[in-house]
Amino acid sequence: MNLELGKALWVHTTAWRGLYMRGKHCVTRLVTRASPVTLVMLLIGTSAHATEGGGSLFPLGIENFAVGPIPPPGWYGSVYYYSYSADKSRDDAGNEVPNNLKIDGNVIAPRFLLVADREILGGVLLAQVVPSVVHTRVALDTAPGVRQRDSKFALGDLLVGVGIGYQHSEKSAGAIGMDVFAPTGSYHVNDLANTSRNYWGVASTYTFDYVDQAGFNFSTKVSYGFNFKNPDTNYRSGQELIIDYSAGWGLNNGWTLGVGGHIYQQTTNDKQNGRTLVDRKGRAFAVGPSLKYDSGKGWMVTVKYSPEFGVRNRSEGSVAVVRLVMPL
């Protein structure tokens, strides 16, 4: 669970259609999903392989600077605007899949964080709730000369979490926790665009933050996610490792400038109808500019833009995230 004063969201987009792959002379089922926050996150993944549809329930690239500081006891709020866009997908060899894919996903997700006035296991008890509103558009060629389009605007899946935060020193803090994703969004198996993954997920998380107003800054969130089965497709996606990171320099005037991105690796195979699906593990890297402005008056803004590269079995696009943090 994250201990910045704001956290995650996740976009969820789903597509079930036949995908004509000229290079492999075959027709295969395609599922396209983008999550937050997440989360989602939301990322929108698209390919003939990887986790169901090449997407993820767990948000890629959502975190930025100030992921770990522990504020005094009380309620805190943040709002995330998360955007993911992609115009291509990659197969297991890194080759572009000839489906003329276009994805645009936008999420607004408020996060409500409780810092309890209670110690547990030497740290501070934390709890969070993150709803989301999702607008997503998907377009792709499902056969030569046949193009499908769909869009949806609806609630996304709900994230709830608990954790324990630790103030390691004056400049560093971290937390361990668990996030649960509930399938509360809009889903229909025959829709091209959905705002839910239609299954439960659980992620163990670790966050760390080193803050120096006039020096080096580093923030990271490491998540390991477990997916449950989608009851409508009998598909269970593999386990996933996600690392968000930012590194930069504080200018001693409230501004921190640097770079940030994410690392994603699916670690176990998918399963469907009792059959293990091999050579479909997803992978992605992303890096780009990242910044933070801390007003010194209780509110803060972070911005990050991260184009992806080195992608396998997923869509390849870019993530843009704006986060506003404030006390309630």
C-alpha positions as a Markdown table, in Angstrom:
| # | Residue | x | y | z |
|---|---|---|---|---|
| 1 | Met | 0.0 | 0.0 | 0.0 |
| 2 | Asn | 1.3 | 3.5 | -0.8 |
| 3 | Leu | 1.9 | 6.1 | 1.8 |
| 4 | Glu | 2.0 | 9.2 | -0.3 |
| 5 | Leu | -1.0 | 11.3 | 0.5 |
| 6 | Gly | -2.6 | 10.0 | -2.6 |
| 7 | Lys | -2.6 | 6.7 | -4.4 |
| 8 | Ala | -3.9 | 4.6 | -7.2 |
| 9 | Leu | -6.5 | 4.1 | -9.8 |
| 10 | Trp | -6.8 | 1.8 | -12.6 |
| 11 | Val | -8.3 | 1.9 | -16.0 |
| 12 | His | -10.0 | -1.3 | -17.3 |
| 13 | Thr | -10.8 | -1.8 | -20.9 |
| 14 | Thr | -11.8 | -5.1 | -22.4 |
| 15 | Ala | -12.1 | -6.3 | -26.0 |
| 16 | Trp | -13.2 | -9.7 | -27.3 |
| 17 | Arg | -12.9 | -9.9 | -31.0 |
| 18 | Gly | -11.1 | -12.1 | -33.6 |
| 19 | Leu | -7.7 | -10.7 | -34.5 |
| 20 | Tyr | -6.3 | -11.5 | -38.0 |
| 21 | Met | -2.5 | -12.0 | -37.7 |
| 22 | Arg | -1.1 | -12.1 | -41.2 |
| 23 | Gly | 2.4 | -12.9 | -40.0 |
| 24 | Lys | 1.2 | -16.1 | -38.3 |
| 25 | His | -1.6 | -16.9 | -40.8 |
| 26 | Cys | -4.1 | -17.4 | -38.1 |
| 27 | Val | -7.2 | -16.0 | -36.4 |
| 28 | Thr | -7.1 | -15.8 | -32.7 |
| 29 | Arg | -9.3 | -14.3 | -29.9 |
| 30 | Leu | -8.2 | -10.9 | -28.7 |
| 31 | Val | -8.9 | -9.4 | -25.3 |
| 32 | Thr | -7.9 | -5.8 | -24.6 |
| 33 | Arg | -7.7 | -4.5 | -21.1 |
| 34 | Ala | -6.4 | -1.3 | -19.6 |
| 35 | Ser | -6.4 | -0.6 | -16.0 |
| 36 | Pro | -5.2 | 2.5 | -11.9 |
| 37 | Val | -5.0 | 3.2 | -10.2 |
| 38 | Thr | -4.6 | 0.7 | -11.7 |
| 39 | Leu | -5.5 | 1.8 | -11.0 |
| 40 | Val | -5.6 | 0.7 | -11.6 |
| 41 | Met | -3.8 | 1.8 | -14.0 |
| 42 | Leu | -4.6 | 1.2 | -15.2 |
| 43 | Leu | -3.1 | 0.2 | -18.0 |
| 44 | Ile | -4.7 | -0.7 | -21.2 |
| 45 | Gly | -2.8 | -3.7 | -22.6 |
| 46 | Thr | -3.6 | -5.2 | -26.0 |
| 47 | Ser | -2.1 | -8.3 | -27.7 |
| 48 | Ala | -3.0 | -11.8 | -28.6 |
| 49 | His | -1.0 | -12.9 | -25.6 |
| 50 | Ala | 0.0 | -12.1 | -22.0 |
| 51 | Thr | -2.4 | -11.7 | -19.1 |
| 52 | Glu | -6.0 | -11.8 | -20.3 |
| 53 | Gly | -5.8 | -9.4 | -23.2 |
| 54 | Gly | -2.3 | -8.3 | -22.4 |
| 55 | Gly | -3.6 | -6.0 | -19.7 |
| 56 | Ser | -3.3 | -5.8 | -15.9 |
| 57 | Leu | -5.6 | -5.2 | -13.0 |
| 58 | Phe | -2.7 | -3.5 | -11.2 |
| 59 | Pro | -1.8 | 0.0 | -12.1 |
| 60 | Leu | 1.5 | 0.5 | -14.1 |
| 61 | Gly | 3.3 | 3.8 | -13.8 |
| 62 | Ile | 0.8 | 5.4 | -11.4 |
| 63 | Glu | 3.2 | 6.5 | -8.7 |
| 64 | Asn | 5.6 | 9.4 | -8.7 |
| 65 | Phe | 7.6 | 11.4 | -6.2 |
| 66 | Ala | 6.3 | 11.4 | -2.6 |
| 67 | Val | 5.1 | 7.8 | -2.6 |
| 68 | Gly | 6.2 | 7.2 | 1.0 |
| 69 | Pro | 5.9 | 10.1 | 3.5 |
| 70 | Ile | 3.8 | 9.4 | 6.6 |
| 71 | Pro | 1.6 | 12.4 | 7.6 |
| 72 | Pro | 0.2 | 12.9 | 11.1 |
| 73 | Pro | -2.9 | 10.9 | 12.1 |
| 74 | Gly | -6.1 | 11.9 | 10.2 |
| 75 | Trp | -7.9 | 11.7 | 6.9 |
| 76 | Tyr | -6.1 | 12.8 | 3.7 |
| 77 | Gly | -7.3 | 13.0 | 0.1 |
| 78 | Ser | -5.8 | 13.0 | -3.3 |
| 79 | Val | -7.1 | 13.0 | -6.9 |
| 80 | Tyr | -5.4 | 11.3 | -9.8 |
| 81 | Tyr | -5.9 | 12.0 | -13.5 |
| 82 | Tyr | -4.5 | 9.0 | -15.4 |
| 83 | Ser | -4.2 | 8.7 | -19.1 |
| 84 | Tyr | -3.0 | 5.9 | -21.3 |
| 85 | Ser | -2.8 | 5.9 | -25.1 |
| 86 | Ala | -1.4 | 3.3 | -27.5 |
| 87 | Asp | -1.3 | 2.8 | -31.2 |
| 88 | Lys | 0.5 | -0.6 | -31.5 |
| 89 | Ser | 0.8 | -3.9 | -29.8 |
| 90 | Arg | 3.8 | -6.3 | -29.7 |
| 91 | Asp | 4.0 | -10.1 | -29.8 |
| 92 | Asp | 6.4 | -12.4 | -27.9 |
| 93 | Ala | 9.3 | -11.6 | -30.2 |
| 94 | Gly | 8.7 | -7.8 | -30.0 |
| 95 | Asn | 7.2 | -7.6 | -33.5 |
| 96 | Glu | 4.3 | -5.3 | -34.1 |
| 97 | Val | 1.0 | -7.1 | -34.4 |
| 98 | Pro | -0.8 | -5.9 | -37.6 |
| 99 | Asn | -4.1 | -4.9 | -36.0 |
| 100 | Asn | -4.0 | -1.1 | -36.4 |
| 101 | Leu | -4.7 | -0.8 | -32.7 |
| 102 | Lys | -5.8 | 2.5 | -31.1 |
| 103 | Ile | -6.5 | 2.9 | -27.4 |
| 104 | Asp | -7.3 | 5.9 | -25.3 |
| 105 | Gly | -8.1 | 5.5 | -21.6 |
| 106 | Asn | -8.7 | 8.3 | -19.1 |
| 107 | Val | -9.4 | 7.9 | -15.4 |
| 108 | Ile | -10.3 | 10.2 | -12.5 |
| 109 | Ala | -9.8 | 8.5 | -9.2 |
| 110 | Pro | -10.1 | 10.1 | -5.7 |
| 111 | Arg | -8.2 | 8.4 | -2.9 |
| 112 | Phe | -9.2 | 8.6 | 0.7 |
| 113 | Leu | -6.3 | 7.7 | 3.1 |
| 114 | Leu | -6.7 | 7.2 | 6.9 |
| 115 | Val | -3.6 | 7.5 | 9.0 |
| 116 | Ala | -4.7 | 5.9 | 12.3 |
| 117 | Asp | -3.6 | 7.3 | 15.7 |
| 118 | Arg | -2.4 | 3.8 | 16.5 |
| 119 | Glu | 0.9 | 1.9 | 16.3 |
| 120 | Ile | 1.1 | -1.7 | 15.1 |
| 121 | Leu | 4.3 | -3.8 | 14.7 |
| 122 | Gly | 6.4 | -0.7 | 15.3 |
| 123 | Gly | 4.7 | 1.3 | 12.6 |
| 124 | Val | 1.5 | 3.3 | 11.8 |
| 125 | Leu | -1.7 | 1.7 | 10.7 |
| 126 | Leu | -3.0 | 2.9 | 7.4 |
| 127 | Ala | -6.2 | 2.2 | 5.3 |
| 128 | Gln | -7.4 | 3.5 | 2.0 |
| 129 | Val | -10.3 | 3.4 | -0.4 |
| 130 | Val | -10.0 | 4.3 | -4.1 |
| 131 | Pro | -13.0 | 4.5 | -6.4 |
| 132 | Ser | -12.6 | 5.6 | -10.0 |
| 133 | Val | -14.5 | 6.9 | -13.1 |
| 134 | Val | -13.3 | 5.6 | -16.4 |
| 135 | His | -13.7 | 6.7 | -20.0 |
| 136 | Thr | -12.1 | 4.4 | -22.6 |
| 137 | Arg | -12.1 | 4.1 | -26.4 |
| 138 | Val | -10.8 | 1.1 | -28.4 |
| 139 | Ala | -10.5 | 0.6 | -32.1 |
| 140 | Leu | -8.7 | -2.2 | -34.1 |
| 141 | Asp | -8.9 | -4.3 | -37.2 |
| 142 | Thr | -10.4 | -7.6 | -36.5 |
| 143 | Ala | -9.9 | -8.9 | -40.1 |
| 144 | Pro | -8.7 | -7.4 | -43.4 |
| 145 | Gly | -11.0 | -4.5 | -44.2 |
| 146 | Val | -13.0 | -4.9 | -41.0 |
| 147 | Arg | -12.5 | -2.3 | -38.2 |
| 148 | Gln | -14.3 | -2.4 | -34.8 |
| 149 | Arg | -14.8 | 0.6 | -32.5 |
| 150 | Asp | -16.3 | 1.0 | -29.0 |
| 151 | Ser | -16.2 | 3.3 | -26.1 |
| 152 | Lys | -17.6 | 3.4 | -22.6 |
| 153 | Phe | -17.9 | 5.8 | -19.7 |
| 154 | Ala | -18.7 | 4.2 | -16.3 |
| 155 | Leu | -17.4 | 3.5 | -12.8 |
| 156 | Gly | -14.2 | 1.4 | -12.6 |
| 157 | Asp | -13.2 | -1.3 | -10.2 |
| 158 | Leu | -12.8 | -0.5 | -6.5 |
| 159 | Leu | -9.5 | -0.6 | -4.7 |
| 160 | Val | -9.3 | -1.0 | -0.9 |
| 161 | Gly | -6.1 | -1.5 | 1.1 |
| 162 | Val | -4.4 | -1.7 | 4.5 |
| 163 | Gly | -0.8 | -1.2 | 5.4 |
| 164 | Ile | 1.8 | -0.3 | 8.0 |
| 165 | Gly | 4.0 | 2.8 | 7.6 |
| 166 | Tyr | 7.5 | 3.4 | 9.0 |
| 167 | Gln | 9.4 | 6.6 | 9.3 |
| 168 | His | 13.0 | 5.4 | 8.9 |
| 169 | Ser | 14.6 | 8.8 | 9.3 |
| 170 | Glu | 14.0 | 12.5 | 8.8 |
| 171 | Lys | 14.2 | 12.1 | 5.0 |
| 172 | Ser | 13.1 | 8.5 | 4.4 |
| 173 | Ala | 10.0 | 6.5 | 5.0 |
| 174 | Gly | 8.3 | 3.4 | 3.7 |
| 175 | Ala | 5.4 | 1.0 | 4.1 |
| 176 | Ile | 4.3 | -2.6 | 3.6 |
| 177 | Gly | 0.7 | -3.4 | 2.7 |
| 178 | Met | -2.0 | -5.3 | 0.8 |
| 179 | Asp | -4.4 | -3.9 | -1.8 |
| 180 | Val | -7.6 | -5.7 | -2.9 |
| 181 | Phe | -9.3 | -5.0 | -6.3 |
| 182 | Ala | -13.0 | -5.7 | -6.4 |
| 183 | Pro | -14.9 | -6.0 | -9.8 |
| 184 | Thr | -17.4 | -3.2 | -9.3 |
| 185 | Gly | -17.1 | -1.6 | -12.8 |
| 186 | Ser | -19.1 | -2.2 | -15.9 |
| 187 | Tyr | -18.4 | -5.4 | -17.8 |
| 188 | His | -20.0 | -7.4 | -20.6 |
| 189 | Val | -18.2 | -10.2 | -22.2 |
| 190 | Asn | -19.3 | -9.2 | -25.7 |
| 191 | Asp | -18.5 | -5.5 | -25.4 |
| 192 | Leu | -15.3 | -4.2 | -27.0 |
| 193 | Ala | -14.8 | -1.6 | -24.2 |
| 194 | Asn | -15.4 | -2.3 | -20.5 |
| 195 | Thr | -14.5 | -0.5 | -17.3 |
| 196 | Ser | -13.9 | -3.6 | -15.3 |
| 197 | Arg | -11.6 | -6.6 | -15.4 |
| 198 | Asn | -14.5 | -8.8 | -14.1 |
| 199 | Tyr | -12.4 | -10.6 | -11.5 |
| 200 | Trp | -10.8 | -10.0 | -8.1 |
| 201 | Gly | -7.1 | -9.3 | -7.5 |
| 202 | Val | -4.8 | -9.0 | -4.5 |
| 203 | Ala | -1.4 | -7.3 | -4.5 |
| 204 | Ser | 1.3 | -7.2 | -1.8 |
| 205 | Thr | 3.1 | -3.8 | -1.9 |
| 206 | Tyr | 6.2 | -2.1 | -0.6 |
| 207 | Thr | 6.9 | 1.6 | -0.9 |
| 208 | Phe | 10.0 | 3.7 | -0.1 |
| 209 | Asp | 10.6 | 7.4 | -0.3 |
| 210 | Tyr | 13.7 | 9.5 | 0.2 |
| 211 | Val | 13.0 | 13.3 | 0.2 |
| 212 | Asp | 15.6 | 16.1 | 0.2 |
| 213 | Gln | 14.2 | 19.6 | -0.6 |
| 214 | Ala | 17.7 | 20.6 | -1.8 |
| 215 | Gly | 19.2 | 17.4 | -3.0 |
| 216 | Phe | 18.7 | 13.9 | -4.3 |
| 217 | Asn | 15.1 | 12.4 | -4.3 |
| 218 | Phe | 14.1 | 8.8 | -4.9 |
| 219 | Ser | 10.7 | 7.1 | -4.7 |
| 220 | Thr | 9.6 | 3.6 | -5.6 |
| 221 | Lys | 6.6 | 1.3 | -5.2 |
| 222 | Val | 7.0 | -2.5 | -5.7 |
| 223 | Ser | 3.8 | -4.6 | -6.2 |
| 224 | Tyr | 3.4 | -8.3 | -6.7 |
| 225 | Gly | -0.1 | -9.1 | -7.9 |
| 226 | Phe | -2.3 | -12.3 | -7.8 |
| 227 | Asn | -5.2 | -12.6 | -10.2 |
| 228 | Phe | -8.4 | -14.6 | -9.7 |
| 229 | Lys | -10.4 | -16.2 | -12.5 |
| 230 | Asn | -12.7 | -14.3 | -14.8 |
| 231 | Pro | -16.0 | -16.3 | -14.4 |
| 232 | Asp | -17.3 | -15.2 | -17.8 |
| 233 | Thr | -14.2 | -16.4 | -19.8 |
| 234 | Asn | -12.8 | -19.1 | -17.4 |
| 235 | Tyr | -9.4 | -17.3 | -17.8 |
| 236 | Arg | -6.9 | -16.7 | -15.0 |
| 237 | Ser | -4.1 | -14.3 | -15.7 |
| 238 | Gly | -0.6 | -15.0 | -14.3 |
| 239 | Gln | 1.1 | -13.3 | -11.4 |
| 240 | Glu | 2.7 | -9.9 | -12.1 |
| 241 | Leu | 5.6 | -7.8 | -10.8 |
| 242 | Ile | 5.3 | -4.0 | -11.1 |
| 243 | Ile | 7.9 | -1.4 | -10.1 |
| 244 | Asp | 7.1 | 2.3 | -10.3 |
| 245 | Tyr | 10.0 | 4.7 | -9.7 |
| 246 | Ser | 11.1 | 8.3 | -9.8 |
| 247 | Ala | 14.5 | 9.9 | -9.2 |
| 248 | Gly | 15.4 | 13.6 | -9.3 |
| 249 | Trp | 16.8 | 16.6 | -7.6 |
| 250 | Gly | 15.2 | 19.1 | -5.2 |
| 251 | Leu | 15.7 | 22.7 | -6.1 |
| 252 | Asn | 15.1 | 24.1 | -2.6 |
| 253 | Asn | 12.1 | 26.1 | -3.7 |
| 254 | Gly | 9.4 | 23.4 | -3.6 |
| 255 | Trp | 10.2 | 22.0 | -7.0 |
| 256 | Thr | 11.7 | 18.5 | -7.7 |
| 257 | Leu | 12.7 | 17.7 | -11.2 |
| 258 | Gly | 13.8 | 14.3 | -12.6 |
| 259 | Val | 12.8 | 11.1 | -14.4 |
| 260 | Gly | 10.3 | 8.4 | -13.7 |
| 261 | Gly | 8.6 | 5.3 | -15.2 |
| 262 | His | 7.8 | 1.7 | -14.5 |
| 263 | Ile | 9.0 | -1.8 | -15.0 |
| 264 | Tyr | 6.5 | -4.6 | -15.6 |
| 265 | Gln | 7.1 | -8.4 | -15.8 |
| 266 | Gln | 4.5 | -11.2 | -15.8 |
| 267 | Thr | 6.1 | -14.0 | -13.8 |
| 268 | Thr | 3.8 | -17.0 | -14.2 |
| 269 | Asn | 1.7 | -18.4 | -17.2 |
| 270 | Asp | -1.9 | -17.7 | -17.8 |
| 271 | Lys | -4.5 | -20.5 | -17.6 |
| 272 | Gln | -7.8 | -21.1 | -19.4 |
| 273 | Asn | -10.2 | -24.0 | -19.2 |
| 274 | Gly | -7.5 | -25.9 | -17.2 |
| 275 | Arg | -4.9 | -25.4 | -19.9 |
| 276 | Thr | -1.6 | -23.6 | -19.3 |
| 277 | Leu | -0.9 | -21.0 | -22.0 |
| 278 | Val | 2.9 | -20.7 | -22.6 |
| 279 | Asp | 5.0 | -18.0 | -24.3 |
| 280 | Arg | 2.5 | -15.3 | -23.4 |
| 281 | Lys | 4.1 | -13.5 | -20.5 |
| 282 | Gly | 3.9 | -9.7 | -20.7 |
| 283 | Arg | 6.7 | -7.2 | -20.3 |
| 284 | Ala | 7.1 | -3.5 | -20.5 |
| 285 | Phe | 9.5 | -0.7 | -19.5 |
| 286 | Ala | 8.9 | 3.0 | -19.4 |
| 287 | Val | 10.8 | 6.2 | -18.6 |
| 288 | Gly | 10.2 | 9.9 | -19.1 |
| 289 | Pro | 10.2 | 13.3 | -17.3 |
| 290 | Ser | 8.8 | 13.6 | -13.8 |
| 291 | Leu | 8.3 | 16.5 | -11.4 |
| 292 | Lys | 6.8 | 17.5 | -8.1 |
| 293 | Tyr | 5.8 | 20.8 | -6.6 |
| 294 | Asp | 5.3 | 21.0 | -2.8 |
| 295 | Ser | 3.6 | 24.3 | -1.8 |
| 296 | Gly | 4.7 | 23.9 | 1.9 |
| 297 | Lys | 1.1 | 24.8 | 2.8 |
| 298 | Gly | -0.3 | 21.3 | 2.9 |
| 299 | Trp | -0.9 | 20.6 | -0.8 |
| 300 | Met | 1.3 | 19.1 | -3.5 |
| 301 | Val | 1.2 | 18.3 | -7.2 |
| 302 | Thr | 3.1 | 15.6 | -9.1 |
| 303 | Val | 3.3 | 15.1 | -12.9 |
| 304 | Lys | 4.8 | 12.3 | -14.9 |
| 305 | Tyr | 4.9 | 11.3 | -18.6 |
| 306 | Ser | 6.4 | 7.9 | -19.5 |
| 307 | Pro | 6.6 | 6.4 | -23.0 |
| 308 | Glu | 7.0 | 2.6 | -23.1 |
| 309 | Phe | 9.7 | 0.5 | -24.8 |
| 310 | Gly | 10.9 | -3.1 | -24.8 |
| 311 | Val | 7.3 | -4.3 | -24.8 |
| 312 | Arg | 6.3 | -8.0 | -25.2 |
| 313 | Asn | 2.8 | -9.4 | -25.5 |
| 314 | Arg | 1.1 | -6.1 | -24.7 |
| 315 | Ser | 0.1 | -2.8 | -26.2 |
| 316 | Glu | 2.9 | -0.2 | -26.4 |
| 317 | Gly | 2.0 | 3.3 | -25.5 |
| 318 | Ser | 2.5 | 6.1 | -23.0 |
| 319 | Val | 1.3 | 7.0 | -19.5 |
| 320 | Ala | 0.6 | 10.5 | -18.3 |
| 321 | Val | -0.4 | 11.0 | -14.6 |
| 322 | Val | -1.3 | 14.2 | -12.7 |
| 323 | Arg | -1.8 | 13.9 | -8.9 |
| 324 | Leu | -3.1 | 16.6 | -6.5 |
| 325 | Val | -2.7 | 15.9 | -2.8 |
| 326 | Met | -4.3 | 17.7 | 0.1 |
| 327 | Pro | -5.4 | 17.2 | 3.7 |
| 328 | Leu | -9.2 | 16.7 | 4.3 |
